[in-house]
């Protein structure tokens, strides 16, 4: 909190008010219950800064459109570094690891995008653009973008698709929820199926954007203090380590 008192008076007044923050709803990462790896990193940094916040959740990308269109939001979280939004960007505070989540028992090992040639593949909405795979689309048997990631996992379990291109941790979390809710008598997936994750894309850094310069600068300072204290690594580890049996220490090099 001490550094806040060094801010200009106008910046101080802005910093201590309740912030209205846009967040993307992502399973296991950022959810309205204020649980998840992503939002916990933000909340820890806000707490370190003394920021109070109200979070409004929307689908990923829509949250950015809303931020552009409505100036009543003070900040937005989970913004890819290359996105240009009004306001002041922080440094990257979280990395997502996109890759192929697939049925190893069915298609064998996957190490690169070329190993998915001739297969049926799903990805999230705007995934082709986000992942930069437009030139690879003709090589797949099919490639479908679906926003609901629960549908991704169900289709993979049923053998309707061969692979999901998305963040490995998020898919693992969705899979866990499906298994926990699985109804008696459902035969999918087979007990012999082994699902694995291949990090075929580079880790993707994401930032926050604030309307106020002092708030953005304060967030970076608070985050760095928590990182040096080991808090950031503890939060990441708490979430990611739950799925090491599936991610096989291939998520963000952990």
PyMOL commands that set and color helices and strands:
alter all, ss='L'
color gray80, all
select helices_A, chain A and resi 2-6+9-15+37-49+62-69+104-107+113-116+127-131+134-139+149-157+168-180+213-228+231-247
alter helices_A, ss='H'
color red, helices_A
select strands_A, chain A and resi 18-24+52-58+75-80+88-89+94-96+98-103+120-123+142-145+163-167+195-198+204-210
alter strands_A, ss='S'
color yellow, strands_A
deselect
rebuild
show_as cartoon
